[in-house]
């Protein structure tokens, strides 16, 4: 298991700005990092010092052509619908928000996950 490292303040700030005011967003943690869920489905998260987002197949292809990579929290253990956005997108406030919104459009179309009952 790789060591999990803390994200930079710049990454956290970029993620917070990009997800701020997102309709229906629920903030949680995933892998110990800030993340955003819609209807019980994960939309985006920080992982180490990277930002990943869940996208439709078409948007994943577009993002990959623009420099995104399939997201793998561990080598060889990819998360199917998620891409890791390149640093050029993360540092561009408008571009990052646009990818988060495109992901939001996709995630909102997924079936909602029921809330888990408290133990």
Phi and psi restraints in degrees (range 20) as a CNS / XPLOR table:
assign (resid 1 and name C) (resid 2 and name N)
       (resid 2 and name CA) (resid 2 and name C) 1.0 -71.1 20.0 2
assign (resid 2 and name N) (resid 2 and name CA)
       (resid 2 and name C) (resid 3 and name N) 1.0 154.3 20.0 2
assign (resid 2 and name C) (resid 3 and name N)
       (resid 3 and name CA) (resid 3 and name C) 1.0 -73.1 20.0 2
assign (resid 3 and name N) (resid 3 and name CA)
       (resid 3 and name C) (resid 4 and name N) 1.0 135.1 20.0 2
assign (resid 3 and name C) (resid 4 and name N)
       (resid 4 and name CA) (resid 4 and name C) 1.0 -87.4 20.0 2
assign (resid 4 and name N) (resid 4 and name CA)
       (resid 4 and name C) (resid 5 and name N) 1.0 130.9 20.0 2
assign (resid 4 and name C) (resid 5 and name N)
       (resid 5 and name CA) (resid 5 and name C) 1.0 -111.3 20.0 2
assign (resid 5 and name N) (resid 5 and name CA)
       (resid 5 and name C) (resid 6 and name N) 1.0 159.4 20.0 2
assign (resid 5 and name C) (resid 6 and name N)
       (resid 6 and name CA) (resid 6 and name C) 1.0 -76.9 20.0 2
assign (resid 6 and name N) (resid 6 and name CA)
       (resid 6 and name C) (resid 7 and name N) 1.0 144.8 20.0 2
assign (resid 6 and name C) (resid 7 and name N)
       (resid 7 and name CA) (resid 7 and name C) 1.0 -75.2 20.0 2
assign (resid 7 and name N) (resid 7 and name CA)
       (resid 7 and name C) (resid 8 and name N) 1.0 156.8 20.0 2
assign (resid 7 and name C) (resid 8 and name N)
       (resid 8 and name CA) (resid 8 and name C) 1.0 -71.2 20.0 2
assign (resid 8 and name N) (resid 8 and name CA)
       (resid 8 and name C) (resid 9 and name N) 1.0 159.9 20.0 2
assign (resid 8 and name C) (resid 9 and name N)
       (resid 9 and name CA) (resid 9 and name C) 1.0 -61.2 20.0 2
assign (resid 9 and name N) (resid 9 and name CA)
       (resid 9 and name C) (resid 10 and name N) 1.0 -34.1 20.0 2
assign (resid 9 and name C) (resid 10 and name N)
       (resid 10 and name CA) (resid 10 and name C) 1.0 -65.4 20.0 2
assign (resid 10 and name N) (resid 10 and name CA)
       (resid 10 and name C) (resid 11 and name N) 1.0 -39.9 20.0 2
assign (resid 10 and name C) (resid 11 and name N)
       (resid 11 and name CA) (resid 11 and name C) 1.0 -66.7 20.0 2
assign (resid 11 and name N) (resid 11 and name CA)
       (resid 11 and name C) (resid 12 and name N) 1.0 -45.1 20.0 2
assign (resid 11 and name C) (resid 12 and name N)
       (resid 12 and name CA) (resid 12 and name C) 1.0 -61.8 20.0 2
assign (resid 12 and name N) (resid 12 and name CA)
       (resid 12 and name C) (resid 13 and name N) 1.0 -44.3 20.0 2
assign (resid 12 and name C) (resid 13 and name N)
       (resid 13 and name CA) (resid 13 and name C) 1.0 -62.7 20.0 2
assign (resid 13 and name N) (resid 13 and name CA)
       (resid 13 and name C) (resid 14 and name N) 1.0 -44.5 20.0 2
assign (resid 13 and name C) (resid 14 and name N)
       (resid 14 and name CA) (resid 14 and name C) 1.0 -61.4 20.0 2
assign (resid 14 and name N) (resid 14 and name CA)
       (resid 14 and name C) (resid 15 and name N) 1.0 -42.4 20.0 2
assign (resid 14 and name C) (resid 15 and name N)
       (resid 15 and name CA) (resid 15 and name C) 1.0 -65.1 20.0 2
assign (resid 15 and name N) (resid 15 and name CA)
       (resid 15 and name C) (resid 16 and name N) 1.0 -45.2 20.0 2
assign (resid 15 and name C) (resid 16 and name N)
       (resid 16 and name CA) (resid 16 and name C) 1.0 -61.7 20.0 2
assign (resid 16 and name N) (resid 16 and name CA)
       (resid 16 and name C) (resid 17 and name N) 1.0 -44.9 20.0 2
assign (resid 16 and name C) (resid 17 and name N)
       (resid 17 and name CA) (resid 17 and name C) 1.0 -63.3 20.0 2
assign (resid 17 and name N) (resid 17 and name CA)
       (resid 17 and name C) (resid 18 and name N) 1.0 -42.5 20.0 2
assign (resid 17 and name C) (resid 18 and name N)
       (resid 18 and name CA) (resid 18 and name C) 1.0 -69.4 20.0 2
assign (resid 18 and name N) (resid 18 and name CA)
       (resid 18 and name C) (resid 19 and name N) 1.0 -25.8 20.0 2
assign (resid 18 and name C) (resid 19 and name N)
       (resid 19 and name CA) (resid 19 and name C) 1.0 -104.7 20.0 2
assign (resid 19 and name N) (resid 19 and name CA)
       (resid 19 and name C) (resid 20 and name N) 1.0 -5.1 20.0 2
assign (resid 19 and name C) (resid 20 and name N)
       (resid 20 and name CA) (resid 20 and name C) 1.0 -63.0 20.0 2
assign (resid 20 and name N) (resid 20 and name CA)
       (resid 20 and name C) (resid 21 and name N) 1.0 132.4 20.0 2
assign (resid 20 and name C) (resid 21 and name N)
       (resid 21 and name CA) (resid 21 and name C) 1.0 73.1 20.0 2
assign (resid 21 and name N) (resid 21 and name CA)
       (resid 21 and name C) (resid 22 and name N) 1.0 10.7 20.0 2
assign (resid 21 and name C) (resid 22 and name N)
       (resid 22 and name CA) (resid 22 and name C) 1.0 -69.9 20.0 2
assign (resid 22 and name N) (resid 22 and name CA)
       (resid 22 and name C) (resid 23 and name N) 1.0 120.2 20.0 2
assign (resid 22 and name C) (resid 23 and name N)
       (resid 23 and name CA) (resid 23 and name C) 1.0 -56.4 20.0 2
assign (resid 23 and name N) (resid 23 and name CA)
       (resid 23 and name C) (resid 24 and name N) 1.0 125.3 20.0 2
assign (resid 23 and name C) (resid 24 and name N)
       (resid 24 and name CA) (resid 24 and name C) 1.0 78.6 20.0 2
assign (resid 24 and name N) (resid 24 and name CA)
       (resid 24 and name C) (resid 25 and name N) 1.0 5.1 20.0 2
assign (resid 24 and name C) (resid 25 and name N)
       (resid 25 and name CA) (resid 25 and name C) 1.0 -72.0 20.0 2
assign (resid 25 and name N) (resid 25 and name CA)
       (resid 25 and name C) (resid 26 and name N) 1.0 138.3 20.0 2
assign (resid 25 and name C) (resid 26 and name N)
       (resid 26 and name CA) (resid 26 and name C) 1.0 -119.3 20.0 2
assign (resid 26 and name N) (resid 26 and name CA)
       (resid 26 and name C) (resid 27 and name N) 1.0 123.2 20.0 2
assign (resid 26 and name C) (resid 27 and name N)
       (resid 27 and name CA) (resid 27 and name C) 1.0 -85.0 20.0 2
assign (resid 27 and name N) (resid 27 and name CA)
       (resid 27 and name C) (resid 28 and name N) 1.0 133.0 20.0 2
assign (resid 27 and name C) (resid 28 and name N)
       (resid 28 and name CA) (resid 28 and name C) 1.0 -143.4 20.0 2
assign (resid 28 and name N) (resid 28 and name CA)
       (resid 28 and name C) (resid 29 and name N) 1.0 -174.8 20.0 2
assign (resid 28 and name C) (resid 29 and name N)
       (resid 29 and name CA) (resid 29 and name C) 1.0 -117.2 20.0 2
assign (resid 29 and name N) (resid 29 and name CA)
       (resid 29 and name C) (resid 30 and name N) 1.0 145.3 20.0 2
assign (resid 29 and name C) (resid 30 and name N)
       (resid 30 and name CA) (resid 30 and name C) 1.0 -135.6 20.0 2
assign (resid 30 and name N) (resid 30 and name CA)
       (resid 30 and name C) (resid 31 and name N) 1.0 129.2 20.0 2
assign (resid 30 and name C) (resid 31 and name N)
       (resid 31 and name CA) (resid 31 and name C) 1.0 59.0 20.0 2
assign (resid 31 and name N) (resid 31 and name CA)
       (resid 31 and name C) (resid 32 and name N) 1.0 20.7 20.0 2
assign (resid 31 and name C) (resid 32 and name N)
       (resid 32 and name CA) (resid 32 and name C) 1.0 83.7 20.0 2
assign (resid 32 and name N) (resid 32 and name CA)
       (resid 32 and name C) (resid 33 and name N) 1.0 8.0 20.0 2
assign (resid 32 and name C) (resid 33 and name N)
       (resid 33 and name CA) (resid 33 and name C) 1.0 -115.0 20.0 2
assign (resid 33 and name N) (resid 33 and name CA)
       (resid 33 and name C) (resid 34 and name N) 1.0 156.9 20.0 2
assign (resid 33 and name C) (resid 34 and name N)
       (resid 34 and name CA) (resid 34 and name C) 1.0 -60.2 20.0 2
assign (resid 34 and name N) (resid 34 and name CA)
       (resid 34 and name C) (resid 35 and name N) 1.0 139.9 20.0 2
assign (resid 34 and name C) (resid 35 and name N)
       (resid 35 and name CA) (resid 35 and name C) 1.0 -147.2 20.0 2
assign (resid 35 and name N) (resid 35 and name CA)
       (resid 35 and name C) (resid 36 and name N) 1.0 168.1 20.0 2
assign (resid 35 and name C) (resid 36 and name N)
       (resid 36 and name CA) (resid 36 and name C) 1.0 -131.0 20.0 2
assign (resid 36 and name N) (resid 36 and name CA)
       (resid 36 and name C) (resid 37 and name N) 1.0 133.7 20.0 2
assign (resid 36 and name C) (resid 37 and name N)
       (resid 37 and name CA) (resid 37 and name C) 1.0 -119.5 20.0 2
assign (resid 37 and name N) (resid 37 and name CA)
       (resid 37 and name C) (resid 38 and name N) 1.0 149.9 20.0 2
assign (resid 37 and name C) (resid 38 and name N)
       (resid 38 and name CA) (resid 38 and name C) 1.0 -128.0 20.0 2
assign (resid 38 and name N) (resid 38 and name CA)
       (resid 38 and name C) (resid 39 and name N) 1.0 127.7 20.0 2
assign (resid 38 and name C) (resid 39 and name N)
       (resid 39 and name CA) (resid 39 and name C) 1.0 52.0 20.0 2
assign (resid 39 and name N) (resid 39 and name CA)
       (resid 39 and name C) (resid 40 and name N) 1.0 34.3 20.0 2
assign (resid 39 and name C) (resid 40 and name N)
       (resid 40 and name CA) (resid 40 and name C) 1.0 83.8 20.0 2
assign (resid 40 and name N) (resid 40 and name CA)
       (resid 40 and name C) (resid 41 and name N) 1.0 -2.7 20.0 2
assign (resid 40 and name C) (resid 41 and name N)
       (resid 41 and name CA) (resid 41 and name C) 1.0 -105.5 20.0 2
assign (resid 41 and name N) (resid 41 and name CA)
       (resid 41 and name C) (resid 42 and name N) 1.0 135.3 20.0 2
assign (resid 41 and name C) (resid 42 and name N)
       (resid 42 and name CA) (resid 42 and name C) 1.0 -68.9 20.0 2
assign (resid 42 and name N) (resid 42 and name CA)
       (resid 42 and name C) (resid 43 and name N) 1.0 132.9 20.0 2
assign (resid 42 and name C) (resid 43 and name N)
       (resid 43 and name CA) (resid 43 and name C) 1.0 -101.5 20.0 2
assign (resid 43 and name N) (resid 43 and name CA)
       (resid 43 and name C) (resid 44 and name N) 1.0 -51.3 20.0 2
assign (resid 43 and name C) (resid 44 and name N)
       (resid 44 and name CA) (resid 44 and name C) 1.0 -153.5 20.0 2
assign (resid 44 and name N) (resid 44 and name CA)
       (resid 44 and name C) (resid 45 and name N) 1.0 156.9 20.0 2
assign (resid 44 and name C) (resid 45 and name N)
       (resid 45 and name CA) (resid 45 and name C) 1.0 -157.6 20.0 2
assign (resid 45 and name N) (resid 45 and name CA)
       (resid 45 and name C) (resid 46 and name N) 1.0 157.9 20.0 2
assign (resid 45 and name C) (resid 46 and name N)
       (resid 46 and name CA) (resid 46 and name C) 1.0 -88.6 20.0 2
assign (resid 46 and name N) (resid 46 and name CA)
       (resid 46 and name C) (resid 47 and name N) 1.0 144.2 20.0 2
assign (resid 46 and name C) (resid 47 and name N)
       (resid 47 and name CA) (resid 47 and name C) 1.0 -140.5 20.0 2
assign (resid 47 and name N) (resid 47 and name CA)
       (resid 47 and name C) (resid 48 and name N) 1.0 116.6 20.0 2
assign (resid 47 and name C) (resid 48 and name N)
       (resid 48 and name CA) (resid 48 and name C) 1.0 55.5 20.0 2
assign (resid 48 and name N) (resid 48 and name CA)
       (resid 48 and name C) (resid 49 and name N) 1.0 -114.1 20.0 2
assign (resid 48 and name C) (resid 49 and name N)
       (resid 49 and name CA) (resid 49 and name C) 1.0 -115.9 20.0 2
assign (resid 49 and name N) (resid 49 and name CA)
       (resid 49 and name C) (resid 50 and name N) 1.0 33.0 20.0 2
assign (resid 49 and name C) (resid 50 and name N)
       (resid 50 and name CA) (resid 50 and name C) 1.0 -125.9 20.0 2
assign (resid 50 and name N) (resid 50 and name CA)
       (resid 50 and name C) (resid 51 and name N) 1.0 157.9 20.0 2
assign (resid 50 and name C) (resid 51 and name N)
       (resid 51 and name CA) (resid 51 and name C) 1.0 -117.5 20.0 2
assign (resid 51 and name N) (resid 51 and name CA)
       (resid 51 and name C) (resid 52 and name N) 1.0 130.7 20.0 2
assign (resid 51 and name C) (resid 52 and name N)
       (resid 52 and name CA) (resid 52 and name C) 1.0 -121.1 20.0 2
assign (resid 52 and name N) (resid 52 and name CA)
       (resid 52 and name C) (resid 53 and name N) 1.0 151.5 20.0 2
assign (resid 52 and name C) (resid 53 and name N)
       (resid 53 and name CA) (resid 53 and name C) 1.0 -140.0 20.0 2
assign (resid 53 and name N) (resid 53 and name CA)
       (resid 53 and name C) (resid 54 and name N) 1.0 147.2 20.0 2
assign (resid 53 and name C) (resid 54 and name N)
       (resid 54 and name CA) (resid 54 and name C) 1.0 -89.5 20.0 2
assign (resid 54 and name N) (resid 54 and name CA)
       (resid 54 and name C) (resid 55 and name N) 1.0 126.7 20.0 2
assign (resid 54 and name C) (resid 55 and name N)
       (resid 55 and name CA) (resid 55 and name C) 1.0 -132.3 20.0 2
assign (resid 55 and name N) (resid 55 and name CA)
       (resid 55 and name C) (resid 56 and name N) 1.0 159.0 20.0 2
assign (resid 55 and name C) (resid 56 and name N)
       (resid 56 and name CA) (resid 56 and name C) 1.0 -65.9 20.0 2
assign (resid 56 and name N) (resid 56 and name CA)
       (resid 56 and name C) (resid 57 and name N) 1.0 165.4 20.0 2
assign (resid 56 and name C) (resid 57 and name N)
       (resid 57 and name CA) (resid 57 and name C) 1.0 -57.6 20.0 2
assign (resid 57 and name N) (resid 57 and name CA)
       (resid 57 and name C) (resid 58 and name N) 1.0 -44.3 20.0 2
assign (resid 57 and name C) (resid 58 and name N)
       (resid 58 and name CA) (resid 58 and name C) 1.0 -63.7 20.0 2
assign (resid 58 and name N) (resid 58 and name CA)
       (resid 58 and name C) (resid 59 and name N) 1.0 -45.7 20.0 2
assign (resid 58 and name C) (resid 59 and name N)
       (resid 59 and name CA) (resid 59 and name C) 1.0 -67.6 20.0 2
assign (resid 59 and name N) (resid 59 and name CA)
       (resid 59 and name C) (resid 60 and name N) 1.0 -33.5 20.0 2
assign (resid 59 and name C) (resid 60 and name N)
       (resid 60 and name CA) (resid 60 and name C) 1.0 -62.0 20.0 2
assign (resid 60 and name N) (resid 60 and name CA)
       (resid 60 and name C) (resid 61 and name N) 1.0 -42.5 20.0 2
assign (resid 60 and name C) (resid 61 and name N)
       (resid 61 and name CA) (resid 61 and name C) 1.0 -62.9 20.0 2
assign (resid 61 and name N) (resid 61 and name CA)
       (resid 61 and name C) (resid 62 and name N) 1.0 -43.1 20.0 2
assign (resid 61 and name C) (resid 62 and name N)
       (resid 62 and name CA) (resid 62 and name C) 1.0 -63.9 20.0 2
assign (resid 62 and name N) (resid 62 and name CA)
       (resid 62 and name C) (resid 63 and name N) 1.0 -45.1 20.0 2
assign (resid 62 and name C) (resid 63 and name N)
       (resid 63 and name CA) (resid 63 and name C) 1.0 -63.9 20.0 2
assign (resid 63 and name N) (resid 63 and name CA)
       (resid 63 and name C) (resid 64 and name N) 1.0 -40.7 20.0 2
assign (resid 63 and name C) (resid 64 and name N)
       (resid 64 and name CA) (resid 64 and name C) 1.0 -63.9 20.0 2
assign (resid 64 and name N) (resid 64 and name CA)
       (resid 64 and name C) (resid 65 and name N) 1.0 -41.4 20.0 2
assign (resid 64 and name C) (resid 65 and name N)
       (resid 65 and name CA) (resid 65 and name C) 1.0 -63.4 20.0 2
assign (resid 65 and name N) (resid 65 and name CA)
       (resid 65 and name C) (resid 66 and name N) 1.0 -25.6 20.0 2
assign (resid 65 and name C) (resid 66 and name N)
       (resid 66 and name CA) (resid 66 and name C) 1.0 -93.6 20.0 2
assign (resid 66 and name N) (resid 66 and name CA)
       (resid 66 and name C) (resid 67 and name N) 1.0 7.5 20.0 2
assign (resid 66 and name C) (resid 67 and name N)
       (resid 67 and name CA) (resid 67 and name C) 1.0 112.4 20.0 2
assign (resid 67 and name N) (resid 67 and name CA)
       (resid 67 and name C) (resid 68 and name N) 1.0 -4.4 20.0 2
assign (resid 67 and name C) (resid 68 and name N)
       (resid 68 and name CA) (resid 68 and name C) 1.0 -71.6 20.0 2
assign (resid 68 and name N) (resid 68 and name CA)
       (resid 68 and name C) (resid 69 and name N) 1.0 158.6 20.0 2
assign (resid 68 and name C) (resid 69 and name N)
       (resid 69 and name CA) (resid 69 and name C) 1.0 -124.5 20.0 2
assign (resid 69 and name N) (resid 69 and name CA)
       (resid 69 and name C) (resid 70 and name N) 1.0 151.5 20.0 2
assign (resid 69 and name C) (resid 70 and name N)
       (resid 70 and name CA) (resid 70 and name C) 1.0 -57.0 20.0 2
assign (resid 70 and name N) (resid 70 and name CA)
       (resid 70 and name C) (resid 71 and name N) 1.0 139.2 20.0 2
assign (resid 70 and name C) (resid 71 and name N)
       (resid 71 and name CA) (resid 71 and name C) 1.0 -83.3 20.0 2
assign (resid 71 and name N) (resid 71 and name CA)
       (resid 71 and name C) (resid 72 and name N) 1.0 126.4 20.0 2
assign (resid 71 and name C) (resid 72 and name N)
       (resid 72 and name CA) (resid 72 and name C) 1.0 -130.2 20.0 2
assign (resid 72 and name N) (resid 72 and name CA)
       (resid 72 and name C) (resid 73 and name N) 1.0 107.0 20.0 2
assign (resid 72 and name C) (resid 73 and name N)
       (resid 73 and name CA) (resid 73 and name C) 1.0 -64.6 20.0 2
assign (resid 73 and name N) (resid 73 and name CA)
       (resid 73 and name C) (resid 74 and name N) 1.0 -27.4 20.0 2
assign (resid 73 and name C) (resid 74 and name N)
       (resid 74 and name CA) (resid 74 and name C) 1.0 -136.1 20.0 2
assign (resid 74 and name N) (resid 74 and name CA)
       (resid 74 and name C) (resid 75 and name N) 1.0 143.5 20.0 2
assign (resid 74 and name C) (resid 75 and name N)
       (resid 75 and name CA) (resid 75 and name C) 1.0 -51.8 20.0 2
assign (resid 75 and name N) (resid 75 and name CA)
       (resid 75 and name C) (resid 76 and name N) 1.0 130.6 20.0 2
assign (resid 75 and name C) (resid 76 and name N)
       (resid 76 and name CA) (resid 76 and name C) 1.0 81.3 20.0 2
assign (resid 76 and name N) (resid 76 and name CA)
       (resid 76 and name C) (resid 77 and name N) 1.0 0.8 20.0 2
assign (resid 76 and name C) (resid 77 and name N)
       (resid 77 and name CA) (resid 77 and name C) 1.0 -120.4 20.0 2
assign (resid 77 and name N) (resid 77 and name CA)
       (resid 77 and name C) (resid 78 and name N) 1.0 62.9 20.0 2
assign (resid 77 and name C) (resid 78 and name N)
       (resid 78 and name CA) (resid 78 and name C) 1.0 -70.2 20.0 2
assign (resid 78 and name N) (resid 78 and name CA)
       (resid 78 and name C) (resid 79 and name N) 1.0 150.6 20.0 2
assign (resid 78 and name C) (resid 79 and name N)
       (resid 79 and name CA) (resid 79 and name C) 1.0 -101.1 20.0 2
assign (resid 79 and name N) (resid 79 and name CA)
       (resid 79 and name C) (resid 80 and name N) 1.0 112.0 20.0 2
assign (resid 79 and name C) (resid 80 and name N)
       (resid 80 and name CA) (resid 80 and name C) 1.0 -44.9 20.0 2
assign (resid 80 and name N) (resid 80 and name CA)
       (resid 80 and name C) (resid 81 and name N) 1.0 -50.3 20.0 2
assign (resid 80 and name C) (resid 81 and name N)
       (resid 81 and name CA) (resid 81 and name C) 1.0 -98.4 20.0 2
assign (resid 81 and name N) (resid 81 and name CA)
       (resid 81 and name C) (resid 82 and name N) 1.0 11.1 20.0 2
assign (resid 81 and name C) (resid 82 and name N)
       (resid 82 and name CA) (resid 82 and name C) 1.0 -112.3 20.0 2
assign (resid 82 and name N) (resid 82 and name CA)
       (resid 82 and name C) (resid 83 and name N) 1.0 143.5 20.0 2
assign (resid 82 and name C) (resid 83 and name N)
       (resid 83 and name CA) (resid 83 and name C) 1.0 -124.7 20.0 2
assign (resid 83 and name N) (resid 83 and name CA)
       (resid 83 and name C) (resid 84 and name N) 1.0 150.7 20.0 2
assign (resid 83 and name C) (resid 84 and name N)
       (resid 84 and name CA) (resid 84 and name C) 1.0 -92.6 20.0 2
assign (resid 84 and name N) (resid 84 and name CA)
       (resid 84 and name C) (resid 85 and name N) 1.0 119.8 20.0 2
assign (resid 84 and name C) (resid 85 and name N)
       (resid 85 and name CA) (resid 85 and name C) 1.0 -75.7 20.0 2
assign (resid 85 and name N) (resid 85 and name CA)
       (resid 85 and name C) (resid 86 and name N) 1.0 143.3 20.0 2
assign (resid 85 and name C) (resid 86 and name N)
       (resid 86 and name CA) (resid 86 and name C) 1.0 -69.8 20.0 2
assign (resid 86 and name N) (resid 86 and name CA)
       (resid 86 and name C) (resid 87 and name N) 1.0 158.2 20.0 2
assign (resid 86 and name C) (resid 87 and name N)
       (resid 87 and name CA) (resid 87 and name C) 1.0 -57.5 20.0 2
assign (resid 87 and name N) (resid 87 and name CA)
       (resid 87 and name C) (resid 88 and name N) 1.0 -32.5 20.0 2
assign (resid 87 and name C) (resid 88 and name N)
       (resid 88 and name CA) (resid 88 and name C) 1.0 -63.7 20.0 2
assign (resid 88 and name N) (resid 88 and name CA)
       (resid 88 and name C) (resid 89 and name N) 1.0 -32.7 20.0 2
assign (resid 88 and name C) (resid 89 and name N)
       (resid 89 and name CA) (resid 89 and name C) 1.0 -77.2 20.0 2
assign (resid 89 and name N) (resid 89 and name CA)
       (resid 89 and name C) (resid 90 and name N) 1.0 -44.5 20.0 2
assign (resid 89 and name C) (resid 90 and name N)
       (resid 90 and name CA) (resid 90 and name C) 1.0 -59.2 20.0 2
assign (resid 90 and name N) (resid 90 and name CA)
       (resid 90 and name C) (resid 91 and name N) 1.0 -35.7 20.0 2
assign (resid 90 and name C) (resid 91 and name N)
       (resid 91 and name CA) (resid 91 and name C) 1.0 -83.7 20.0 2
assign (resid 91 and name N) (resid 91 and name CA)
       (resid 91 and name C) (resid 92 and name N) 1.0 -5.8 20.0 2
assign (resid 91 and name C) (resid 92 and name N)
       (resid 92 and name CA) (resid 92 and name C) 1.0 -106.4 20.0 2
assign (resid 92 and name N) (resid 92 and name CA)
       (resid 92 and name C) (resid 93 and name N) 1.0 102.4 20.0 2
assign (resid 92 and name C) (resid 93 and name N)
       (resid 93 and name CA) (resid 93 and name C) 1.0 -50.9 20.0 2
assign (resid 93 and name N) (resid 93 and name CA)
       (resid 93 and name C) (resid 94 and name N) 1.0 -48.6 20.0 2
assign (resid 93 and name C) (resid 94 and name N)
       (resid 94 and name CA) (resid 94 and name C) 1.0 -66.8 20.0 2
assign (resid 94 and name N) (resid 94 and name CA)
       (resid 94 and name C) (resid 95 and name N) 1.0 -45.0 20.0 2
assign (resid 94 and name C) (resid 95 and name N)
       (resid 95 and name CA) (resid 95 and name C) 1.0 -63.2 20.0 2
assign (resid 95 and name N) (resid 95 and name CA)
       (resid 95 and name C) (resid 96 and name N) 1.0 -42.5 20.0 2
assign (resid 95 and name C) (resid 96 and name N)
       (resid 96 and name CA) (resid 96 and name C) 1.0 -63.2 20.0 2
assign (resid 96 and name N) (resid 96 and name CA)
       (resid 96 and name C) (resid 97 and name N) 1.0 -44.7 20.0 2
assign (resid 96 and name C) (resid 97 and name N)
       (resid 97 and name CA) (resid 97 and name C) 1.0 -61.9 20.0 2
assign (resid 97 and name N) (resid 97 and name CA)
       (resid 97 and name C) (resid 98 and name N) 1.0 -39.6 20.0 2
assign (resid 97 and name C) (resid 98 and name N)
       (resid 98 and name CA) (resid 98 and name C) 1.0 -62.5 20.0 2
assign (resid 98 and name N) (resid 98 and name CA)
       (resid 98 and name C) (resid 99 and name N) 1.0 -41.7 20.0 2
assign (resid 98 and name C) (resid 99 and name N)
       (resid 99 and name CA) (resid 99 and name C) 1.0 -68.0 20.0 2
assign (resid 99 and name N) (resid 99 and name CA)
       (resid 99 and name C) (resid 100 and name N) 1.0 -38.5 20.0 2
assign (resid 99 and name C) (resid 100 and name N)
       (resid 100 and name CA) (resid 100 and name C) 1.0 -62.4 20.0 2
assign (resid 100 and name N) (resid 100 and name CA)
       (resid 100 and name C) (resid 101 and name N) 1.0 -43.2 20.0 2
assign (resid 100 and name C) (resid 101 and name N)
       (resid 101 and name CA) (resid 101 and name C) 1.0 -66.0 20.0 2
assign (resid 101 and name N) (resid 101 and name CA)
       (resid 101 and name C) (resid 102 and name N) 1.0 -39.2 20.0 2
assign (resid 101 and name C) (resid 102 and name N)
       (resid 102 and name CA) (resid 102 and name C) 1.0 -63.4 20.0 2
assign (resid 102 and name N) (resid 102 and name CA)
       (resid 102 and name C) (resid 103 and name N) 1.0 -41.6 20.0 2
assign (resid 102 and name C) (resid 103 and name N)
       (resid 103 and name CA) (resid 103 and name C) 1.0 -63.1 20.0 2
assign (resid 103 and name N) (resid 103 and name CA)
       (resid 103 and name C) (resid 104 and name N) 1.0 -40.1 20.0 2
assign (resid 103 and name C) (resid 104 and name N)
       (resid 104 and name CA) (resid 104 and name C) 1.0 -61.0 20.0 2
assign (resid 104 and name N) (resid 104 and name CA)
       (resid 104 and name C) (resid 105 and name N) 1.0 -40.4 20.0 2
assign (resid 104 and name C) (resid 105 and name N)
       (resid 105 and name CA) (resid 105 and name C) 1.0 -59.5 20.0 2
assign (resid 105 and name N) (resid 105 and name CA)
       (resid 105 and name C) (resid 106 and name N) 1.0 -42.4 20.0 2
assign (resid 105 and name C) (resid 106 and name N)
       (resid 106 and name CA) (resid 106 and name C) 1.0 -68.3 20.0 2
assign (resid 106 and name N) (resid 106 and name CA)
       (resid 106 and name C) (resid 107 and name N) 1.0 -47.7 20.0 2
assign (resid 106 and name C) (resid 107 and name N)
       (resid 107 and name CA) (resid 107 and name C) 1.0 -66.5 20.0 2
assign (resid 107 and name N) (resid 107 and name CA)
       (resid 107 and name C) (resid 108 and name N) 1.0 -35.7 20.0 2
assign (resid 107 and name C) (resid 108 and name N)
       (resid 108 and name CA) (resid 108 and name C) 1.0 -63.2 20.0 2
assign (resid 108 and name N) (resid 108 and name CA)
       (resid 108 and name C) (resid 109 and name N) 1.0 -26.5 20.0 2
assign (resid 108 and name C) (resid 109 and name N)
       (resid 109 and name CA) (resid 109 and name C) 1.0 -81.2 20.0 2
assign (resid 109 and name N) (resid 109 and name CA)
       (resid 109 and name C) (resid 110 and name N) 1.0 -10.9 20.0 2
assign (resid 109 and name C) (resid 110 and name N)
       (resid 110 and name CA) (resid 110 and name C) 1.0 -78.6 20.0 2
assign (resid 110 and name N) (resid 110 and name CA)
       (resid 110 and name C) (resid 111 and name N) 1.0 154.8 20.0 2
assign (resid 110 and name C) (resid 111 and name N)
       (resid 111 and name CA) (resid 111 and name C) 1.0 -61.3 20.0 2
assign (resid 111 and name N) (resid 111 and name CA)
       (resid 111 and name C) (resid 112 and name N) 1.0 138.3 20.0 2
assign (resid 111 and name C) (resid 112 and name N)
       (resid 112 and name CA) (resid 112 and name C) 1.0 -67.3 20.0 2
assign (resid 112 and name N) (resid 112 and name CA)
       (resid 112 and name C) (resid 113 and name N) 1.0 143.3 20.0 2
assign (resid 112 and name C) (resid 113 and name N)
       (resid 113 and name CA) (resid 113 and name C) 1.0 -91.7 20.0 2
assign (resid 113 and name N) (resid 113 and name CA)
       (resid 113 and name C) (resid 114 and name N) 1.0 134.6 20.0 2
assign (resid 113 and name C) (resid 114 and name N)
       (resid 114 and name CA) (resid 114 and name C) 1.0 -67.0 20.0 2
assign (resid 114 and name N) (resid 114 and name CA)
       (resid 114 and name C) (resid 115 and name N) 1.0 148.9 20.0 2
assign (resid 114 and name C) (resid 115 and name N)
       (resid 115 and name CA) (resid 115 and name C) 1.0 -69.6 20.0 2
assign (resid 115 and name N) (resid 115 and name CA)
       (resid 115 and name C) (resid 116 and name N) 1.0 141.2 20.0 2
assign (resid 115 and name C) (resid 116 and name N)
       (resid 116 and name CA) (resid 116 and name C) 1.0 -76.9 20.0 2
assign (resid 116 and name N) (resid 116 and name CA)
       (resid 116 and name C) (resid 117 and name N) 1.0 143.2 20.0 2
assign (resid 116 and name C) (resid 117 and name N)
       (resid 117 and name CA) (resid 117 and name C) 1.0 -76.4 20.0 2
assign (resid 117 and name N) (resid 117 and name CA)
       (resid 117 and name C) (resid 118 and name N) 1.0 142.3 20.0 2
assign (resid 117 and name C) (resid 118 and name N)
       (resid 118 and name CA) (resid 118 and name C) 1.0 -68.9 20.0 2
assign (resid 118 and name N) (resid 118 and name CA)
       (resid 118 and name C) (resid 119 and name N) 1.0 144.0 20.0 2
